[in-house]
Amino acid sequence: MTINEIQDELISDFELFDEWESKYEYIIDLAKQFPPLEEQYKTEENIIKGCQSRVWLNAYMESDLLKFEADSDAIIVRGLVSMLVKVLSGHTPEEIASADLYFMERIGLHQHLAQTRSNGLAAMLKQMKAYGIAYQAKSVNQ
């Protein structure tokens, strides 16, 4: 699936819920289903700066695709990062670096998240795109 197809699927999932309370519950469910990050990757260098909660992001290449795994010590943030991982992981660095992520706006995350969480979400996305740019540059220089 393309990045946009995955985003559209997420948007459809959120459209099933009328109330924001239900949408928060869904985000919590996503967090509970999200596989935990192995302890060896919960390092200072993998912490995303700009998040109020602790969020760890590990990136690696596998068969020319950039993969992400992540975790957080806050359940809502864990759910948010799980959505970003679902949308971006398993694509080429080029696709990730140039992706236009519209699902957050379309499901209304920015209007319903506290400013600190919204800033944290932006920091997570920025870091994932930075990995895309870095791995893209790495493959050009090889």
Order of alpha helices (4+ residues) and beta strands (2+ residues): alpha-alpha-beta-beta-alpha-alpha-alpha-alpha-alpha
